[in-house]
Amino acid sequence: MVWSAFRDVFFARSTDGGTTFSTPTEFGNISEGLPNPQMALDSKGNINIVYATVFPAIVFFERSNDGGATFSQTRLASSLESDICCEPSAPQIAIDASDNVSVVWSGDFGNRFTVDVFFAQSSNGGVTFTAPQNISNGPNGNQISNPGIAVDAAGDVACDRPWQGTAIPRSRSFSWKDPDARRR
């Protein structure tokens, strides 16, 4: 399981049906914001976790190939490295049958009055991700929060997000298909 407490993200694992848990692994003190961690397992049982920080504004991906003993970390988006997304929140993760990792989150595009949904995907276990894509491209003043994501058996990605504001209908879906997914 994964959770946040104040400004920290923790992971613990049970191998006996929840009777006992491992000593929590801490991913570090987050300077500001609630990270809202999310976890998904791939077909091999590898642990994949996403969470966001506000200051510095980063979307993190953590992966363990050894049952949670160790984790590797990748930055999906960071205001320290570009202006693609700052103040990210509500990251969500989905993994398809080929173990492609898809992540969505909400964040602003350098405009504190507009919050959009961003998407990135990894085909190599989270070592690298595609450049974040703004998949909502909302008008100024658009406020989107808590995007959801799912992947079907064919590898098609669907993102559902509640829209807040008057310029866009309250609910829309984004569908994305990796043109190379079926060739892997």
N, C-alpha and C positions, 0 to 999 in steps of 0.2 A: 504494500500500500504506500501511497505517497500523500503528504499533507504539508501544509504550511502552518507555522506558529509564529506569530508576530512577524518577524522579517527573515525567517529561515525556512528552507525547504528540507524535508526529511523523507527518507525511504526506509521501510522495514519489510522483512519477508517472513512468512510462516511456511514451514515445510511439514506441519502436522495438523493441518486443517484449522488453524487459528488458535490452537491451545497456547502456543508460545510464539514469540516473534524475535527476530534478530535484533541486536543493538542497532538503533537507528543510525543511518548514514546521513550526515548533514552536508548539503551542497554549498553552504556558505551563508554568511550574514549578508542579507540584501539591504542596501542602505536606505531604500525608501520604497514603499508600495507593498501591496499584497500580491505575491507571485501566482496564486491560483494554479498550482501544478496539476497536470493531467498525465495519465499513464496508459500505455497500451503495450501488449505483448505481440511479437511477431510469430510466424509459424514455427520458429525454432525455440520459442520461449524466451528470447532476448527481451530485456526490459527497456522500454523507450519512454522517456519523460520529457515533457515540455513545460516551461514556466516563463513568466515575464517579470522584469524589474522595471521600475520607473526611473530611478536615478542611480546609476546610469540606465538609460532606456535600452534594454536588450531583451530579445527573445532567445532563450537558451534551450538547447536540446541535449539531453543526457542519455547515454546508452550503456547498458551492461550486458556483456556476453557471458558472464560467469555467475549468474544468479544473484547479482547485486553486491558481490564482493568488491568490485571496482567499477567505476564509471568513466567514460570519456565524454568530453563536452564539445559542442559545436555552437557557434553563434549564428542564428538564422538572420537576424536583423539587429542593427545597432545604430543608434543616433551618434555614437562615437565615430563610426566609420563612414556614414553617409546620411543623407537626409530623407531616405526612403520611408522611414517610420520612426516616429518617436512617441514616447509614452504608450508603449504597447500594453494590451491587456487581454485577458480571457483567451489564451492560446488553447487550441483543441488539436487533437492528434487522431489520425486514422491510418491503419496499415492494411494494404491489400494482400491477396494470396501470394503475390510474388515478393512480398516484404518491402515494397516501396512505401516510404513514410511520407504522409501528407500532413501539413500543418496549416491551420488558419489562425488569425488573431485580428483583433481590432486595434487601430492606432491612428494617429494623425499624420498628415503629410506635411509637417512643418507649419500647419495652419491650425492654431488651437481651437478654432470654431468648427472644424470639419474632421470627423472620425470615419475612416473607411475600413474595409476588410482586406487583409493581405493574405497571400497564399504562397507557400514554398513546398518543394517536394525533393526527396532524396531517393535515388535508386541504388545507393551503395551503403545502406545501413546507417545513414546519418553522418558519414564522413564529410560529405559536401551536400549542399542544397542548391536548388535553382535560385536565381535572384528573386527576391520577393516581388510578387505581382499584386498590384492594386486591382482586385477583382470586382469592387463595387463602384469605384469612380464616381462617388456621390457628388452632388453639387455643394458649393460652399454652405456651411451651416448644417450639413448632414451629420447626424449622430448615430452611429451604428455600434451596437454592443452585443457581446455574447454570441459570436458566430458559432454555428455547429457544422460538423463535417462527418461524412460517411463515405465508404468505398464499397462498391458492389463486387461480386465475384469476377466480373470481367475487368476490374481495375478502373472503372469509371468513378470519378470523384464528384460528389454532390456537396454543395455548401448551402446551408439554409441559415439566414440571418434575419433577426428582427430589425426592421428599419424604424428609426425614430425620426420624425420630421414630416413635412408635408409634401416635399418634392418627389418622393418615391413611394410606391405602394408599401404597406406595412410588412409584407413578406414576399420575398422572391427567392428563387433558387439559382445558383450558379452551377453549371456542369462543366467539367473539364476532363478531357480524355488525352492521355499521353499517347502521341502517335507511335511511339516506339514500344509501348508496354507489351504488346502481343508478340514482338519480335525478340524479347529477352529470353 
